[in-house]
Amino acid sequence: MHLSSFLTSKSLIISTVLFVACEAATPGAVGPDNPLDALGSPAFAVDGTVEIAEFEVCKTYSGAVGPAVTVDFTVDFDGDGSNEIVDFVSLGDGDCAIVHTYDETNSNGGLQIQRVTVTEQVPPGYDPTYVLTTKVGASEVTDPPVAGNSASGDMLSNPDNGFLVEFVNTEIPVTGGEGCTPGYWKQAHHFDSWTPPLDPASMFTDPGFTSPGSDARVKRGRNENDVASQLDALEANQGGLAALTRHAMAALLNAASSGVSYAFTQAEVIQMYNDALSGALDVETTKDLFDAANNGPDGCPLN
């Protein structure tokens, strides 16, 4: 199966805190921590347009329809660098959410700024950009697209303003369709295909991988031990984090080999694995990406 099919068919498993479609916006829809609504003021429509006193965020894909993503957001009410609101929303392709509306009661009667920061957790296989639109009075200014996954805006009162951040993820073209499986790399008669400094006896963490601890085990006879060496990683048994670990090790070997035209670089493999361990990426989705690449449509070119 081609790698891009995994990029378009798998969804990250994340909690939905606020999930509203831009195309089907309903007047009166509000986001979390909306003090204006609590005070009885008119609520805002979640419609992908910038409005005074609101901070809205939208999510789209370019080149393919990817999984839903988590967008973290913070609000600093008094500009002292401490965030009084720390929360997140889940957005799919074409979805929008209002993450904050200006609250004068928490900013000294409207005399202080409220700094809102939104950060998208970008799925593997996509490059992030965003477009920021600012509204002051009747005037709107849309900045050029910026590479990155985090944007901020200082919400004000007198003059009132508002912000819209549109995150766009563009699919990264797959550059290589070759790959060799964990089963290939763990065989002793294929050790001569390993690219130094990668070595069966070297520590799994030496290239920069985070240790999976006791969540990835190696069974030999009646004994089970934690993954220690790079060969251990290829022999990690069972699913979950163990499956991710063996496919990540094979992915790193594929990426390091000059004889394999592989879908990911070494740096990307290490970052994706570590992000999955930290919870920034979904374990099963990341494992599936490595599995698909290790079983690339063009096969294993090594003897």
C-alpha positions in Angstrom: 0.0 0.0 0.0 1.3 3.4 -0.9 2.4 5.6 2.0 0.0 8.4 1.1 -2.9 6.2 1.7 -2.1 6.1 5.3 -1.7 9.8 5.4 -5.3 10.2 4.1 -7.0 7.2 5.8 -5.8 7.3 9.4 -7.0 9.8 12.0 -5.2 10.7 15.2 -7.2 9.5 18.2 -7.7 12.7 20.2 -10.5 14.1 22.5 -12.9 16.5 20.9 -13.3 19.5 23.2 -14.9 21.9 20.6 -15.6 20.7 17.0 -17.7 22.9 14.7 -17.7 23.0 10.9 -17.1 26.3 9.1 -19.4 25.4 6.3 -22.2 24.6 8.7 -21.8 27.4 11.1 -24.7 28.2 13.5 -25.1 31.8 14.8 -24.6 31.8 18.5 -22.0 29.1 18.6 -19.3 29.8 21.1 -15.9 28.5 22.1 -14.6 27.5 25.6 -14.0 30.3 28.1 -16.3 32.8 26.4 -16.9 35.4 29.1 -18.9 37.7 26.8 -21.5 35.1 26.4 -21.5 34.4 30.1 -22.3 38.1 30.6 -25.2 38.0 28.2 -23.5 39.7 25.3 -24.1 38.5 21.8 -22.2 35.3 20.9 -20.2 35.0 17.7 -20.9 32.7 14.7 -18.1 30.2 14.0 -17.9 30.9 10.3 -14.2 31.4 9.4 -14.5 35.2 9.3 -12.7 37.6 11.6 -14.8 39.6 14.0 -14.1 42.3 16.7 -13.4 40.9 20.2 -13.0 37.2 19.0 -10.0 35.0 18.3 -11.0 32.3 15.8 -8.9 29.5 14.4 -9.5 27.3 11.3 -7.9 24.2 9.8 -7.5 23.1 6.1 -5.4 20.7 4.1 -3.7 21.1 0.8 -2.9 18.2 -1.5 -4.7 15.6 0.6 -7.3 15.3 3.4 -5.4 14.5 6.6 -6.5 13.6 10.1 -8.0 15.8 12.7 -5.5 17.7 14.7 -5.1 19.2 18.2 -4.7 23.0 18.4 -3.5 24.1 21.8 -4.2 27.6 22.9 -3.3 29.9 25.8 -4.5 33.3 27.0 -2.4 35.7 29.0 -4.8 38.3 30.4 -2.3 40.8 31.8 0.8 40.5 29.6 3.0 39.2 32.4 3.9 36.0 30.6 1.7 33.7 32.7 -1.2 32.0 30.9 -4.5 32.1 32.8 -6.2 29.8 30.2 -4.5 26.7 28.8 -6.8 24.5 26.7 -7.1 22.9 23.3 -9.6 22.2 20.5 -9.8 19.4 17.9 -10.2 20.5 14.3 -10.6 18.4 11.1 -10.3 19.6 7.5 -12.4 22.7 7.0 -13.3 23.1 10.7 -13.1 26.3 12.8 -13.4 27.2 16.4 -13.5 30.4 18.5 -11.0 29.9 21.3 -11.4 33.2 23.1 -13.4 36.4 23.2 -12.1 39.6 24.8 -13.0 39.8 28.5 -12.7 43.3 30.0 -13.4 42.1 33.6 -10.1 40.1 33.6 -8.0 42.9 32.0 -8.4 45.9 34.3 -11.6 47.2 32.7 -10.2 46.7 29.2 -6.9 48.5 29.8 -4.7 45.5 29.3 -4.0 43.3 26.4 -5.0 39.6 26.2 -2.3 37.7 24.4 -3.8 34.6 22.7 -1.4 31.9 21.2 -2.6 29.0 19.1 -0.3 26.1 18.3 -1.2 23.3 15.9 0.1 19.7 16.5 1.1 19.0 12.9 0.6 15.4 11.7 3.5 13.5 10.0 3.8 13.9 6.3 2.6 17.6 6.2 4.3 21.0 6.1 2.5 23.7 8.2 1.8 27.3 7.3 -0.7 29.8 8.7 -2.4 33.0 7.6 -3.2 35.7 10.2 -6.0 38.2 9.6 -6.4 41.1 12.0 -9.5 43.3 12.3 -9.5 46.8 13.9 -12.8 48.6 13.6 -14.0 48.1 10.0 -10.5 47.6 8.7 -9.1 44.1 8.0 -5.5 43.2 7.2 -4.5 39.7 6.0 -0.8 38.9 6.3 1.1 36.7 3.8 1.3 33.0 4.6 4.0 32.2 7.2 5.8 28.8 7.6 5.1 27.4 11.0 2.5 26.0 13.4 2.1 28.7 16.1 0.6 32.2 15.9 -0.3 34.9 18.5 -2.4 38.0 18.6 -2.8 40.7 21.2 -6.5 41.4 21.8 -7.3 45.0 22.8 -10.1 47.2 23.9 -10.3 50.7 22.6 -9.7 50.2 19.8 -11.3 46.8 19.8 -9.7 44.2 17.5 -10.1 40.5 16.5 -8.0 37.8 14.9 -8.5 34.8 12.6 -5.7 32.2 12.2 -6.0 29.8 9.3 -3.7 26.8 9.6 -2.9 25.1 6.2 -1.1 21.7 6.1 0.4 20.8 2.7 1.1 17.1 2.0 4.8 16.4 1.6 5.4 14.4 -1.6 6.7 10.9 -1.0 10.3 10.9 -2.3 11.0 7.2 -2.1 9.0 4.0 -2.4 11.6 1.6 -1.3 11.9 0.0 2.1 13.1 -3.1 4.0 11.2 -4.6 6.9 12.2 -5.2 10.5 12.4 -8.9 9.5 15.0 -8.1 6.9 17.2 -5.9 9.1 17.3 -8.3 12.1 18.7 -11.2 10.2 22.4 -11.8 11.0 23.3 -12.3 7.3 22.0 -8.8 6.6 24.0 -7.1 9.3 26.5 -6.1 6.5 23.8 -3.9 5.1 23.7 -1.7 8.2 25.1 1.8 7.8 27.6 2.8 10.6 27.4 4.1 13.2 24.1 2.0 13.4 25.0 -1.4 14.7 23.1 -4.4 16.1 25.0 -4.2 19.4 24.7 -0.4 19.9 22.2 1.1 22.2 18.8 1.9 20.8 19.0 5.4 22.3 22.4 6.2 20.7 20.9 7.8 17.5 18.6 10.0 19.6 15.6 7.8 20.2 13.8 8.1 23.5 13.9 4.9 25.5 10.5 3.1 25.4 11.2 1.6 28.9 9.2 -1.4 29.9 6.5 -0.7 27.3 8.6 -2.4 24.6 9.9 -5.9 25.5 12.0 -8.6 23.8 11.2 -12.2 24.4 13.9 -14.8 24.2 12.9 -18.2 25.4 11.3 -17.9 28.7 12.8 -14.5 29.5 11.5 -11.0 28.6 13.7 -7.9 28.8 13.4 -4.2 28.0 14.7 -3.0 24.7 18.4 -2.1 25.0 20.2 -2.6 21.8 19.2 -1.7 18.2 18.8 -5.4 17.5 16.5 -5.6 20.5 14.3 -2.9 19.0 13.9 -4.9 15.8 12.9 -7.9 17.9 10.4 -6.2 20.2 7.4 -8.4 20.3 3.7 -7.7 20.4 1.8 -4.5 19.3 1.5 -1.0 20.5 4.7 0.7 21.5 6.7 -2.5 20.8 5.4 -2.5 17.2 6.2 1.2 16.8 9.7 0.6 18.2 10.6 -2.2 15.7 9.3 -0.3 12.7 11.0 2.9 13.8 14.3 1.1 14.0 13.8 -0.4 10.6 12.8 3.0 9.3 16.0 4.5 10.6 18.1 1.8 8.9 16.2 2.4 5.7 16.7 6.2 5.9 20.4 5.8 6.7 21.1 3.4 3.8 22.4 4.9 0.5 21.0 1.9 -1.3 17.4 2.6 -0.2 15.2 5.4 -1.6 13.1 5.9 1.5 10.2 8.1 2.4 11.7 9.7 5.5 15.0 11.2 6.6 16.8 10.0 9.7 15.9 13.1 11.6 12.2 12.8 10.7 12.2 9.1 11.9 13.7 10.0 15.2 11.4 13.0 15.7 8.3 11.1 14.8 9.1 8.3 17.2 9.9 10.6 20.1 6.8 12.7 19.4 4.7 9.5 19.6 6.3 8.5 22.9 5.6 12.0 24.3 1.9 11.9 23.2 2.3 14.6 20.5 1.6 12.0 17.8 -0.6 8.9 18.0 1.3 5.7 18.4 -0.7 3.6 16.1 -0.9 6.2 13.3 2.9 6.7 13.5 3.5 3.0 13.5 1.3 2.6 10.4 3.3 5.3 8.6 6.6 3.5 9.3 5.1 0.1 8.4 3.8 1.4 5.1 7.2 2.9 4.2 9.1 -0.2 5.3 6.9 -2.2 3.0 7.2 0.4 0.2 5.6 -0.4 -3.2 9.0 -0.6 -4.8 10.2 -3.3 -2.3 13.5 -3.8 -0.6 16.4 -3.2 -3.0 19.1 -4.8 -0.8 20.4 -8.3 -1.1 
